[in-house]
């Protein structure tokens, strides 16, 4: 064993022993469900965490914590429909990979709206908002921008961009580029310069170098980035330099985080880890947030890319390690500081009758047409738009993330459709082409509960009188459906749905499942929404 590895082994062992004496147990993922592409910023004793939302609204949620365990939804960087238009974009397009920074009393979020605005920046003095309208950054061509503020008050934007001369040597050949940024006037002030070409070793044809962040420690500039694509080959790699004018040198023992070399048949795997951001924790040591997924069979997962947390250790010669090679992402950690919850801690389970409003954990598809969502003492009334949930318009749909591989979900609602194209009910939504809807509608002149994927699966006869309750039992390999009207006994559908139809592996794209309420062509009153993870 070399001196360097002996030091690393002892340091990791002592770190873990000190953690075992801690007082705070934290469970991974720290944000379960569809919360991908984390970026984190420490301001005093407060931590702010932001995530991608693609074509959902409001966009780019910002979570607040003081202990890295309890997170409260502070606000969204895109929270007014006039800030950004997603209508016409598929659900998996829109906003990719934001990054949050703080400097001299101002919060900055940079992000990419793919296919439309491109890269942009918004600002606020309070992470809860209001946030400014987006300012486009047309000189920043690519995705995944982040801002680095240096000690001399200069600022830079680092981002994923095209190959040199826009001539890729292979599919997935990308670069990391840097430009100087006038943070006071929100302008790029230099020509782009390449920091990393391809990845750690261009001769090995590395793919999709992205999600870059720069930070400083002990006189070095470190560049952390993802490599290998955001699926099972995902990893995190590290480079460093003494000066931003000099080349970044990769660590010879990269990657510093991956799960791609582990047995895919291991129990309860976490896979696809990467897109990390490193920061200093409450105890003064370094930590990292990153994305990962929890498949239930093969590479099938319905909860999307989630946010995980791990401590960072440092080698004797100053390289960070998020997770030693061959080690699995732990499900629980113990940290040496006390629990310090913030008000309004985000919960995975929920029970609401909507009489006090729509919980901020609910989101909309592409935009909010406020008049279509009316809250009263009766519950939540949804009014139809002219657009279908299976299109790219402005459907009446509001949903909440599926946060567990197994969960029970129950909804009560009333609707009186008159025609076969009028329907209201529940939607397990992954994409425009991959969803299950359970809707009250008309078939051959009679009231039915329609179960549909990309095509109708079943029409269950109902009287159509009074409230309809639908219960969805989500399990790893099946989805079961039960229903009842009024005070009648529950009836269990004699078939099941396949969860894999809703998986990211099957549907493609970057999303997790939303458990939502919708209506098309008819008004509907929703009086109960209950979700409980198993």
N, C-alpha and C positions, 0 to 999 in steps of 0.2 A: 504493500500500500504506500503510495507516494505521500510526501509531506502535505501536499495540497489536499489530497483526498482524506488524509487523516484529520487535518484541521476541519475540513467540511463535515466529516462524520461526527467529530466531537461537538462542533458548533450546533449541528442539527439536533444531536442528542440532548445537549444542554438546553437548547431552545424548547424542545418538546417536553423535557422534564419541567422547565419553568412554566410551560403552558399547563401542564397537568396540575400545577399548584394554583391555577387561576380560579377566578370566581364566576366567570361568565361562559356558559355553554352556548355555542352558536351552531346552527344546523345548516348544512348545504343542501340545496341552493339557498342563498340568503334572500333571493327574490325568485319564487317559483312561478312557472308559467312563462308566457311569451314576453320576456324582458331581455332582449338580446343586446349585443354590442355595448357593454357597459363602459362608461367613462366616469371618473370620479375626481372630485376636487375637495381638498381640505381647506377650510377657512376658520382659523382659530380652533375651537373645539368641535366644529361642525363639519359634517361630511355631506356632500351633494353628489348624487348618482343619477346619470341620465342614460336613456336607452333609445334604440330605433323604434319607430312605429309604422314605417312604410306608408300606406294610404289610409291609416286610421286617424280619426280626429277626436279630441285634441291630440296634437302630436308632441313627441319628445317629452315624456314624463320626467320630472325631476323629484327624486326622493331625498329626504333629509334624515340624518341619523347622528347620534352622538356616541354610540357604542358599537356600531357595525352589525348589530343584531336586529334592533327595532328600527323600522323604516316607515316614515310618514310621507305621503304624497304631498309635496310642497306646491306643485303647480306644473304647468306645461309651457315649454318654450314657444310652441305654436298653439295658441289658445283662442284666437279670433279667426273666423272663417275668411275675413278679408286679408289675413296675413299670407295665406297660401291656398292655391286651388289644386285639389287632387282629383276633381271630377274628370272622368275619362281615363284615369290610370287604374290598372289592375291593382288588386289589394296588395300584392307583393312588390309593387314598385314604390314610388313616393320617396320617403325619407330614409336614407341609409346612414348608419353609423355617425351619430353626433359626438362631439367632444365638448366638455364644459371646462372653463377656466375662470380664474378670478384675479383681478389686478387693480389695485388702487381704488377699491370701492365699487368696482363694476364687474358683473358677471358677463362672460362671453360664451356663446354657443355657436360653433361652426358645424355645418352639416351639408349634405348633398341631397337635393331633390332631383333624382335621376329622371331623365327624359324631358325635363322642363327647365327649371331655373338654374340647375347646376349647383355649384357651391355658393354658400351664402353665410352671413353672420348675423346674429341677433344679440341684443344686449339688454341688461336690466340691472338695477341696483338692488333688487330683491329677487331671489330665485322663485318666489311665489308669483312674481310678475307685478305689473304688466311688463311684457317683453316688447321690444321694438318691432317694427316691420322689418322683414329681411332686407339686407343689403347684399346684392349680388357680387360675387368675386369671379368675374369671367376669366381672369388670368390664371386661376387655379383650376386646371383641367384634370378631372379624375374624380376620385371618391375619397371618403374617410379623412377629411382634414382635421387637424388639431392645432392649437396655438401653444407655442412655447414662449414664455416671458423670461428673458435672460436677466442677469443681475445688473447689467448696465442699462436697463430700461428699454432695451431693444426687444422687439417681438418678431416671431417668425411663424409661418404656417407650414406644416409638414403634411404631405398627402400622398396617396397612391396615384400614380399617373401612368401614361403610356410608355412603351419601350423607347429607347433612344432613337431619334429620327422617325418615331412612329413606325418602326420596322421591327416587329417582334420576331425573335428567333424561333419561337415555338408558342403553342397555345398556353396562355397563362403567364407569359413573360411581361412583367410590369416593373415599374421603378418606384422608389420613394424620392420625392422631390421636395425642395424647400424654397420659399420666397420670403423676403422681408415684408413685414406687415406694419403699417402705421395704425396702431390701435386707437389713436385719438380720432382719426378721420376715417377709419375703417377702409383703408386702401392698401393694395399691394404696391410696393415701391421698388421692386427689383425683378430681374428676369429669373425664371426658375432654374435651379441647379440640381443635378442628380446627386443624391446621397447614397442610394443603394440601387444597383442594377441587377434585377432578377431576384436576388435574395442572398443567402449566406454564401453560396458557391454556384456561380453562373454555369460552370461546366456540368453540374448535375441537373440543370434545367429546373430550378425551383419555380413554383407557381404561386401566383396571387399573393405577393408581398403586399400587405395592406394593414390598416388600422394603426398607423405609426404614432408614437408619443416620444417626446424628448424630455429627459429630466437630468438634473445634475447631482452628483455626489462625489465628494472628496477630489474635486478638481477635474473630474471627467464629465463629459456629456455622454449620456447613454441614449441610444435609440432602440426602443422596443417595438417590435412589429409582429404581426401574424404572418404565417407562411403555410402553404399547403392546401389552401382552400378551406371553406368553413364547414366541411363535412368531416368524415372520419379521419382524414389525413391532416387535420388542423393541428397547428403547433404555434408556439411563441418563440421568437428568436431575439437575440440581443447583440448590439454593436456598441462601440464606444470610440471616443476621440478626445484629445485634449483641447481641440479648437474646432469651431464650426467651419473654419476655412480649410481644415485638413480632412482627409478621408476617414470615414467610419470603418473600424476594423471589427469583423465578427468574432465572437468567441469561438474558439476551436472545438468546444464541447456542446455547442448548440444541438438541439433546442433546450430551452429552459423550462418548457412545459409541453407535454403532449400525452395522449393516451393511445396513440395509434399502434404502439408496439405491444400492447397487452392482449391477452387472450380474449377474443370477442365473445366467447361463451362464458366468461366469468359472471358470477351472480351480481345482479343490481349494478350494471355498469354505468359509468358516466363517460361519455365519448365526446369527440369533436371539440376538445378544449382549445381555447386560444382567444384572440382578440382581447388581450390583457391590458390593464393599466396599473402601474405601480405607484404606491403612495406611502406616506408615513402614518402609522396608526396611533391610537391614544397613548401607547406606552413608549413612543419614540422609535420603535422598530418599523421595518418595512413590511408591507403587505401588498396583495394584488387582488383585484377583481377581474374576472374573465368569464367568458360564456362557455357553457357546456350543455349537453343534452342527456336525457335519461330515456333510452329506448326500452321498450317492453318486449320487443321481439325483433331480432335482426337489427336493422337500422330504422325501425319504425318507432316514431315518437309523435305524440299529439300535443304535448305541452310546449312545443317550440324550443327555442334556444333560451336558456335561463342563466341567471347570474350567480356565480360561485365566488368564494373568498378563500384565500390561503395566505399563510405567512410566507415571507420571502427570506431566504438565508443568503449569506454572502460568502464567497470563497476567499481564501487568504489573499489572493491577488486581485480582489475587488470585482468579481462577476456575480450577478444575482442569479439565484435559482428559485423558481416558484415551486417546482415539484421535482424531486429526484427521478431519474429515468427508472422505469419499471414499477413505480409506486402508483397506487390508485388514488383518485381524489377521495378524501375522507368525507363521510356523511356528517360527522360531528367534530367540533374543535372546542377546546377550552382556552380562553384568553385571560391574561392576568390583569383584568380590570373589572370594575363593577358595572352591572347593568344600569343603563341611564336612558330609559325610554323617552321619546319626544311625544308631544300631544298628537292624537289622531293616528296612532300606529296602524299601518296597513295590515289588514287581515285577509287570509285566504278564504275562509268561510264567510258566508253572508246569509242573512235572512231579512228581507225587506218587503213591505207592502207599498212602497213608493209614496206614501202619504206625506212624508217629510222631504220628498225630493228624490232625485236620481243620484245614487252614491257616486262619488268621483272616480271610483274604480271602473265604472262603465264607460265604454267608448263607442263612437259612431263610425260608420263607413264613409270615408272621404270628406264629409262635412256635416255640420249640424244645421238642419232646417228647423229652427226652434219651435215654430208653430205646430209641427207634427208630433211634438212630445209634450203633453199637457198633464201636469201633476195637480191632483185635487185630493179632497178627503176620501174619495172613492178609490184612488190608486193612480196608475199611469195610463192615460189614454193615448194610443198611437193612431195617428191619422195617415192614410196612405199617400204616397207620392206617385208620380207617373212612372217611376222607374222600378225595375225588377231587381231582386237581390242577386240574380244571376247575370246582371249586366254590370256596366262600369259607370252608372249614373249616381243618383242620390236616393237610394232606397230608404224607406223608413225601417231602420234597424238599430238597435242598441244592445250591446253585449258586454260580457265580462270574460276574462281569460279563464280557460281551464287550467287549474294550477296543480292538479294531482293526476297521476296515471289512473287512479281509481277514485270515483266520486259519485255522489248521489245529487241529482238536480231535479227540482220540482217547481212547476209553474202553474198558477191558476189564472184563467182569463175568460172573458166573455166576448163573443163576436157573433154577428148575424149575417154571414155572407149570403148573397142571393144568386150568384152565378158561379160557374166553375172556375173562372179566372179570379175570383175573389177568395182570399185566404189569409188567415192570421194564425200565429202560434209561435213555435220554437224553431230555432235554427242552430245546429251545430256547424259553425261556419269555419272552413279552412281556406277556401278560395271560391271564385265564381263558379268553378266547375266541380269542386269537391266540397260538398256540404250534405247534411241530412236535414230536411225540414219535416216537422210534425205539425200539421196545420188543420184547423177546422175549415172545411170548404164544402162545396156542393158537387155531388157526382150523381148523374142520372136523376136529377131533381131531388135528391135526398142528402141530408146532413151526414158527413163522414169526417173521420180523422184520417187525413191523408199522410202517409209516410213515403217520403220521396228522397232519392239521391239525385243522380243525373237523369233519372227517369222514375216514374211512380213505382213503388214497391208494394204498397198495400192500401186498401181503403177499408177502414174499420167503421162499422155502422154506429151512429150515435143518434140520440133524439134531437140534439141541437137546442135543448131547453136549458137555460141557466148556465152556470159556470162549468167550464171544462178544466179538469186537473190532469196534467200530464207529468209522469215521473220517468226520468231517464237514469238508469243505473249503468254507469260507465265502468267497465272492468277491462283488464289488460287485453283479453282476447274476444270479448263480446260487449255489445251494448244492448241492454234490455229496456223495453218500454212497457209501462203500465198507464192506465188512464181510468178516469171515473167522471161521472156527471153528478153534480150536487152532492147529496148524501148517500149515493149508491156505493156499493162495494167496489174496490179496485178490480180492474180486469187486466190481466197480463197478456200482452200480445204473444202469440204462440211461435213467433220467429224472433231472430236477433239481428242486429246490425253489426257489420264488420268495422272495428275501429281503424283498421289499416287503410281504409278508403279515405280517412281524414288525416292520415299521417303526412308529414312533410316529405317523407321518402316517396310516397305515392303521388302526392299532389304537386311536388316540386315547389320552388320558391323558398321563402325564408320565414314563414309564419307559423304560429301555433293556433290551436282551435279557440274560437270564441263561442261561448254559450249565450245566445242572444234571443231577443224577442223581435218579431217583425210583423208587418202587415202589408198586404197588396190588395188594393181595390175595395177595402172595407175598413171601417173603424173598429178598434178593439180596445178593451179595457183590461189591463193586467193588474191583479190585486195581490199577487204573491210571487216571490222569487226566492227560492231556498237552494243554497249550494253548500255541500259539506264534503270535504275530502276524507278519503278513507285512510 
